[in-house]
Amino acid sequence: MTQEKQAEKLQAIKGVRDILPPESALWNRVEQTARDVFATYNFREIRLPVIEHSELFARSVGIETDIVLKEMYTFPDPTVVADRNFLAGMRALRDLHDAYQKNRGYTIARAKEYVAAAFAGLSEGIERAASRLTSLRPEATASVVRAYIEHGMHTLPGDVKLYYIGPMFRRERPQKGRYRQFYQIGAEVLGQSDSPNIDAEVVEMLMAYLERLGLRGTTLYVNSIGNAECRPKYIEVLRQALQSVSARMCEDCQGRAITNPLRVLDCKVEADQPIIEKLPRITDHLCDACRAHFSAFQEQLKQRGIAYEINWRLVRGLDYYMRTTFEITAPGLGAQNAICGGGRYDGLVELLGGPPAKGIGFAIGTDRLVLSLQEVGAGNMKAERKDVTVPVTGNALKADVGKVFIAWMGTASYPTAVKLARRLRAENFIVELPPEETKLKKSLGLADRLGAHYAVLLGEDELASGSYVLRRLADGEQKKLPEPELVGYLKSDRRP
């Protein structure tokens, strides 16, 4: 190595970066606040590997997506390359070389045997390596679903609620807030229900998290992209409409018009916008079931006081989404201002070889979230903001707060149950609110299996009286208390 080469300064690879103090303190706050808020909604953390078989993302994200075709970091799995057949082939070549060098037992016939064995072993090893490529994860939903299937988590009681925090990898052009190693905070709900109540609660949790951080000026966009019944019909309508206009669009849209027409709606090229605005809208082509689901989701957002806008072009970039999709934008990021995206993906578990299950989740771009906090002045770690609730640390939350299960009965009681859940979560209680009505005995059984300390019973009688029945599950003791006293009692009677 030359002296000039030795003196060359080593730097981080293009598209990755170091997160240094004092910015790292802000990152810690952003991540810890996620843990604190998500815990109050009874989500638990899952830690996933950063490498997976490439097939996982090809099957889930979609083989024709830009992520799989252009952006994944993919390489042969060394453990497959070095399998028994491959090593046997290498040994055959080594034995042939030794015999030739030592002139011991070397014949043309024996050489042919060695070469044949080597060729067979090497060929099979290389073929298997090519079929089992490994990738750095470009997103985490597929990994969560893979873990859900692999570990039989569908047998756990109730919905499985998980969150993750960590790095992802995509070979994108680096720009403001976008890196090749980037970070995400995400959450997923997997279970048997596709109730729009789940969708609304997930969005509520997300908005509560951003509010706890002190991020102001965000906008929530929502849409429905249908299901397996109505979406293919809409895609065909869209493909037909694109046939007469795609030639005037950008090169990417010309290709997507054939392979994946929905992705045309994602196009940001200015010249294409007037064309896209005249294309058929998916909200006009939803089946009755999807239209009802989308309507109920919006009604739940209104009941929770969550402002939103419908964006018919919000189709998400990943193939596994269906029905509900949503996105949140934030100030201070310019044109590329999305900090979070998510939606429903019923059927993904089955697609990856698991049992029938429904799913919904989201992923926050942590790099862009931190940047937005800094841009709006909410990322200052030196002075405590008086308008932001200081979160309890994760350890304190776990040690000091009881888990409350709200057993609501009758459709009329659900809005009250939602408000009570929000009040308790604001006090840092862990609250499980079932998305669908169930019989009391079944609800109490689920509360026990989930490890709840208390159950709040809420039905028509409780609505009429303005008092709730609070049952302590350890000993069955019950009290009937109005909401202010109930919250006060729970705070005084907390237990780990």
C-alpha positions in Angstrom: 0.0 0.0 0.0 1.4 3.4 -1.0 1.9 6.2 1.5 -0.6 8.2 -0.4 -3.2 5.4 0.0 -2.4 5.0 3.7 -2.9 8.8 4.3 -6.3 8.8 2.5 -9.0 9.8 4.9 -11.6 7.1 5.7 -15.2 8.4 5.6 -18.7 7.0 5.9 -20.1 5.3 2.8 -22.3 7.6 0.6 -25.9 7.6 1.8 -25.2 6.7 5.4 -24.2 8.9 8.3 -23.2 9.2 12.0 -25.7 10.6 14.5 -23.7 12.6 17.0 -24.4 14.3 20.3 -26.3 16.4 21.0 -28.6 15.2 18.1 -28.5 11.7 19.5 -30.3 12.9 22.6 -33.2 14.0 20.5 -33.2 10.6 18.8 -33.4 8.9 22.2 -36.3 11.1 23.2 -38.2 10.3 19.9 -37.6 6.6 20.4 -38.4 6.5 24.1 -41.6 8.5 23.6 -42.7 5.9 21.0 -42.2 3.2 23.6 -44.1 5.1 26.2 -47.1 6.0 24.1 -47.4 2.7 22.3 -47.3 0.8 25.6 -50.4 2.6 26.8 -52.2 1.0 23.7 -50.9 -2.4 24.8 -48.3 -2.7 22.1 -45.1 -4.6 22.8 -41.7 -4.4 21.2 -40.3 -6.9 18.7 -36.7 -6.9 17.6 -36.1 -8.2 14.1 -33.0 -9.3 12.1 -31.7 -6.8 9.6 -31.1 -9.5 7.0 -33.8 -11.8 5.5 -34.2 -14.1 2.5 -34.9 -11.9 -0.5 -37.9 -14.0 -1.4 -39.7 -12.6 1.7 -39.7 -9.1 0.2 -40.3 -10.3 -3.4 -43.5 -12.0 -2.3 -44.7 -9.4 0.1 -43.6 -6.0 -1.2 -44.0 -7.1 -4.8 -41.6 -8.3 -7.4 -42.4 -5.3 -9.7 -41.9 -2.6 -7.2 -39.0 -0.2 -7.3 -37.9 -1.4 -3.9 -37.4 -5.0 -5.1 -36.2 -4.1 -8.6 -33.9 -1.2 -7.9 -33.4 -0.4 -4.2 -32.7 -3.6 -2.2 -29.2 -4.5 -1.1 -29.1 -8.1 -2.2 -26.3 -10.7 -2.1 -25.9 -14.5 -2.2 -26.2 -16.1 1.2 -22.6 -17.3 2.1 -24.0 -20.1 4.3 -25.8 -21.6 1.2 -22.7 -21.1 -1.0 -20.7 -23.1 1.5 -23.1 -26.0 1.8 -22.1 -29.6 1.7 -22.4 -30.0 -2.1 -20.3 -26.9 -2.8 -17.7 -28.0 -0.2 -17.6 -31.5 -1.7 -16.9 -30.0 -5.1 -14.1 -27.9 -3.7 -12.6 -31.0 -1.9 -12.7 -32.9 -5.2 -10.7 -30.2 -6.9 -8.2 -30.1 -4.1 -7.7 -33.9 -4.2 -7.2 -33.7 -7.9 -4.6 -30.9 -7.5 -2.8 -32.9 -4.7 -2.7 -36.1 -6.7 -1.2 -34.2 -9.7 1.4 -32.3 -7.6 2.6 -35.5 -5.8 2.2 -37.7 -8.9 0.4 -40.2 -6.7 -2.4 -42.2 -8.2 -3.0 -39.6 -10.9 -4.6 -41.0 -14.1 -6.7 -39.5 -16.8 -9.6 -41.6 -15.8 -9.3 -40.6 -12.2 -9.0 -37.0 -13.2 -12.3 -37.2 -15.1 -14.0 -38.6 -11.9 -12.6 -35.8 -9.8 -13.7 -33.1 -12.3 -17.2 -34.7 -12.7 -17.7 -34.7 -8.9 -16.4 -31.2 -8.6 -18.7 -29.9 -11.3 -21.7 -31.6 -9.8 -21.1 -30.2 -6.3 -20.2 -26.7 -7.4 -23.1 -26.5 -9.8 -25.7 -27.6 -7.2 -24.2 -25.3 -4.6 -24.2 -22.3 -6.8 -27.7 -23.0 -8.0 -29.0 -23.2 -4.5 -27.1 -20.0 -3.6 -28.7 -18.1 -6.5 -32.2 -19.3 -5.4 -31.6 -18.2 -1.8 -30.5 -14.6 -2.0 -30.2 -12.5 1.1 -31.2 -8.9 1.5 -30.8 -6.1 4.0 -34.4 -5.3 5.0 -35.9 -2.4 3.1 -38.9 -2.3 5.4 -40.1 -4.2 8.4 -43.8 -5.2 8.0 -42.8 -8.4 6.0 -40.3 -9.3 8.8 -43.0 -8.8 11.5 -45.4 -11.1 9.5 -42.7 -13.7 9.0 -42.0 -13.7 12.7 -45.7 -13.9 13.5 -46.0 -17.0 11.3 -42.7 -18.6 12.4 -43.4 -18.4 16.1 -47.1 -19.3 16.0 -48.2 -15.9 17.4 -51.7 -16.4 16.0 -52.3 -18.7 19.0 -51.8 -15.8 21.4 -55.0 -14.3 23.0 -56.6 -11.3 21.3 -54.9 -9.2 18.7 -51.1 -9.3 18.5 -49.9 -5.7 18.8 -46.2 -5.2 18.0 -43.9 -2.2 17.4 -40.3 -2.0 16.2 -37.5 0.6 16.1 -34.5 0.2 13.9 -32.6 0.7 10.6 -33.7 -0.2 7.1 -31.7 -0.1 3.9 -32.6 1.1 0.4 -30.2 2.1 -2.5 -31.9 5.4 -3.1 -30.4 8.8 -4.2 -29.4 10.5 -1.0 -31.2 13.8 -0.3 -32.6 15.9 2.5 -34.0 13.5 5.1 -33.4 10.4 2.9 -30.5 8.1 3.4 -29.5 4.6 2.2 -29.4 3.5 5.8 -32.5 5.1 7.3 -34.5 4.4 10.5 -38.1 3.6 11.1 -40.5 3.4 14.1 -43.4 1.2 13.2 -46.3 -0.7 14.7 -48.5 -3.6 13.5 -51.8 -5.2 14.6 -52.4 -8.8 13.5 -55.5 -10.8 14.3 -58.9 -12.0 13.1 -60.8 -8.7 12.9 -60.7 -6.1 10.1 -62.9 -3.7 12.1 -62.5 -0.1 11.1 -62.3 0.6 14.9 -58.8 -0.9 14.8 -57.8 1.3 12.0 -59.0 4.4 13.8 -57.3 3.4 17.1 -54.0 2.9 15.3 -54.3 6.3 13.8 -55.3 7.8 17.2 -52.1 6.2 18.7 -50.0 7.7 16.0 -51.4 11.2 16.4 -51.1 11.0 20.2 -47.4 10.1 19.7 -46.7 13.1 17.5 -48.6 15.4 19.9 -46.6 14.0 22.8 -43.4 14.9 20.9 -44.7 18.5 20.4 -44.9 18.3 16.6 -47.4 20.8 15.3 -48.8 21.4 11.8 -49.2 17.8 10.7 -51.8 16.7 8.1 -53.5 13.3 8.0 -54.5 12.0 4.6 -56.7 8.9 4.2 -58.0 6.7 1.4 -59.3 3.3 0.6 -57.8 1.2 -2.2 -60.4 -1.6 -2.1 -59.9 -5.3 -1.8 -59.4 -8.3 -3.9 -62.9 -8.0 -5.3 -63.0 -4.3 -6.4 -59.4 -3.3 -6.8 -58.5 -5.5 -9.8 -61.6 -4.1 -11.6 -60.4 -0.5 -10.9 -56.9 -1.3 -12.0 -58.3 -2.5 -15.3 -60.3 0.7 -15.7 -57.2 2.7 -14.9 -55.1 0.7 -17.3 -57.5 1.3 -20.1 -57.6 5.1 -19.3 -53.8 5.2 -19.3 -53.5 3.6 -22.8 -54.5 6.9 -24.5 -52.4 9.2 -22.3 -49.3 7.4 -21.0 -47.3 8.2 -24.1 -47.3 11.9 -22.9 -46.1 11.0 -19.5 -42.7 10.5 -18.0 -40.7 7.3 -18.7 -41.4 5.8 -15.3 -45.2 6.3 -15.8 -45.1 4.7 -19.2 -43.6 1.5 -17.7 -45.9 1.6 -14.7 -49.0 2.0 -16.9 -48.4 -1.5 -18.1 -46.8 -3.3 -15.1 -48.4 -1.5 -12.1 -50.9 1.2 -13.0 -51.6 2.2 -9.4 -48.1 3.4 -9.1 -48.8 6.1 -11.7 -50.8 7.9 -9.1 -47.6 8.3 -7.0 -45.9 10.2 -9.8 -44.5 13.6 -8.7 -43.4 14.9 -12.1 -45.0 18.3 -12.5 -45.9 17.9 -16.2 -47.8 14.7 -15.5 -50.1 16.1 -12.8 -52.9 17.5 -15.1 -53.1 14.1 -16.8 -53.3 12.2 -13.5 -56.0 14.5 -12.1 -58.3 13.4 -14.9 -57.8 9.7 -14.3 -60.6 7.5 -12.8 -60.7 7.6 -9.0 -60.7 4.5 -6.9 -63.2 5.9 -4.5 -65.8 5.8 -7.3 -65.1 2.1 -7.9 -65.2 0.6 -4.4 -67.4 -2.4 -3.8 -70.2 -2.0 -1.2 -68.2 -3.7 1.6 -65.1 -1.5 1.1 -67.3 1.6 0.8 -69.0 0.8 4.1 -65.6 0.0 5.7 -64.1 3.3 4.6 -67.2 5.2 5.7 -67.1 3.6 9.2 -63.3 4.4 9.5 -64.0 8.1 8.7 -66.8 8.2 11.3 -64.5 6.8 13.9 -61.9 9.4 13.2 -64.6 12.1 13.6 -65.7 10.6 16.9 -62.1 10.8 18.2 -61.7 14.4 17.1 -59.0 13.6 14.5 -58.9 15.9 11.5 -58.2 14.3 8.1 -58.4 14.9 4.4 -59.2 12.3 1.7 -56.5 11.9 -0.9 -57.7 9.6 -3.7 -54.2 9.3 -5.0 -52.9 7.8 -1.8 -52.3 4.2 -2.9 -49.0 3.4 -1.0 -46.0 2.0 -2.8 -46.2 -1.5 -1.5 -48.3 -4.3 -3.1 -49.7 -5.8 0.1 -51.9 -2.8 1.1 -55.7 -3.0 0.8 -58.6 -0.9 2.0 -57.4 1.7 4.5 -54.3 3.7 3.6 -53.1 6.8 5.3 -50.2 9.2 5.3 -49.0 12.1 7.6 -47.1 15.1 6.3 -45.2 17.5 8.5 -43.8 21.0 8.1 -40.2 22.0 7.4 -39.5 19.2 4.9 -40.2 20.8 1.5 -42.1 19.0 -1.2 -41.1 15.5 0.1 -42.9 16.1 3.4 -44.4 12.7 4.4 -43.1 11.4 7.7 -45.4 8.4 8.1 -47.4 6.0 5.9 -49.5 3.0 6.7 -52.6 1.0 6.0 -54.4 -2.4 6.1 -52.9 -5.5 4.6 -55.4 -8.3 5.1 -54.2 -11.4 3.3 -50.4 -10.8 3.7 -50.1 -13.5 6.4 -51.6 -16.1 4.1 -49.5 -14.9 1.2 -46.4 -15.7 3.2 -47.7 -19.1 4.2 -49.4 -18.4 7.5 -53.0 -18.9 8.7 -55.8 -16.5 7.7 -55.3 -13.2 9.5 -56.0 -9.5 9.2 -53.4 -6.8 9.6 -52.8 -3.1 9.8 -49.8 -1.0 10.6 -47.6 2.0 9.9 -44.0 3.1 9.6 -42.6 6.5 10.7 -39.5 7.7 8.9 -37.4 8.6 12.0 -34.8 10.6 10.1 -37.6 12.9 8.6 -39.5 13.1 11.9 -36.4 14.3 13.7 -35.6 16.8 10.9 -39.2 18.1 11.1 -39.0 18.5 14.9 -35.8 20.5 14.5 -37.2 22.6 11.7 -40.3 23.6 13.8 -38.3 24.2 17.0 -39.6 21.1 18.8 -36.2 19.4 18.8 -34.4 21.7 21.3 -33.1 19.5 24.1 -31.7 22.4 26.2 -35.0 23.9 27.3 -38.1 22.0 28.4 -41.2 22.9 26.4 -44.1 23.8 28.7 -46.7 22.8 26.2 -45.5 19.2 25.9 -46.3 16.5 28.4 -43.0 15.0 29.7 -43.4 11.2 29.2 -42.9 8.7 31.9 -39.8 6.5 31.1 -40.4 3.1 29.8 -39.2 1.4 33.1 -41.5 3.6 35.2 -44.4 2.8 32.9 -43.9 -0.9 33.2 -43.4 -0.9 37.0 -46.0 1.6 38.1 -49.0 1.2 35.8 -51.8 -1.4 35.9 -53.3 -2.8 32.7 -57.0 -2.0 32.2 -59.4 -3.9 30.0 -62.6 -2.1 28.9 -65.4 -4.5 28.4 -68.1 -2.5 26.4 -71.5 -3.9 25.6 -73.8 -2.4 23.1 -72.9 -0.1 20.1 -74.0 3.0 22.0 -71.4 2.4 24.7 -68.4 2.3 22.3 -67.9 6.1 22.0 -67.8 6.4 25.8 -65.4 3.5 26.0 -63.1 5.3 23.5 -63.1 8.5 25.6 -62.4 6.6 28.8 -59.5 4.7 27.1 -58.0 8.0 26.0 -58.4 9.5 29.5 -56.7 6.5 31.1 -53.9 6.5 28.6 -53.3 10.1 29.3 -52.6 9.0 32.8 -50.1 6.4 31.5 -52.3 3.4 32.1 -52.0 0.4 29.7 -55.5 0.1 28.1 -56.9 -2.7 26.0 -60.1 -1.7 24.2 -61.6 -4.5 22.1 -62.5 -3.4 18.6 -65.7 -5.5 18.5 -68.5 -6.2 21.0 -68.2 -9.5 22.8 -70.2 -11.2 25.6 -69.2 -10.3 29.1 -67.9 -13.7 30.1 -65.8 -13.9 27.0 -64.5 -10.4 27.5 -63.4 -11.1 31.1 -61.8 -14.3 30.0 -59.7 -12.4 27.4 -58.9 -9.7 30.0 -57.5 -12.4 32.3 -55.4 -14.1 29.5 -54.0 -10.7 28.5 -52.8 -10.1 32.1 -55.1 -7.2 32.9 -55.3 -6.0 36.5 -58.7 -4.4 36.1 -61.8 -4.6 33.9 -64.1 -1.7 33.4 -67.6 -2.9 32.6 -69.6 -0.5 30.4 -73.1 -1.1 29.1 -76.5 0.5 28.8 -77.0 0.7 32.6 -73.6 2.3 33.1 -74.3 4.9 30.3 -77.6 5.8 31.9 -76.2 6.2 35.4 -72.9 7.8 34.4 -71.0 5.3 36.6 -68.9 2.4 35.5 -68.3 -1.0 37.2 -64.7 -1.5 38.0 -63.6 -5.1 38.7 -60.3 -6.0 40.1 -59.5 -9.3 38.4 -57.1 -10.7 41.1 -59.9 -11.0 43.7 -63.1 -10.1 41.9 -63.8 -7.0 44.0 -66.2 -4.6 42.2 -66.9 -0.9 42.7 -69.4 1.3 40.8 -67.8 4.7 40.3 -68.3 7.8 38.1 -65.4 8.5 35.7 -63.5 11.1 37.8 -63.6 8.8 40.9 -62.8 5.7 38.8 -59.6 7.4 37.4 -58.7 8.6 40.9 -59.2 5.1 42.4 -57.1 3.4 39.7 -54.3 5.9 40.3 -54.3 5.3 44.1 -54.6 1.5 43.7 -51.9 1.0 41.0 -49.9 -2.1 41.1 -47.3 -3.6 38.7 
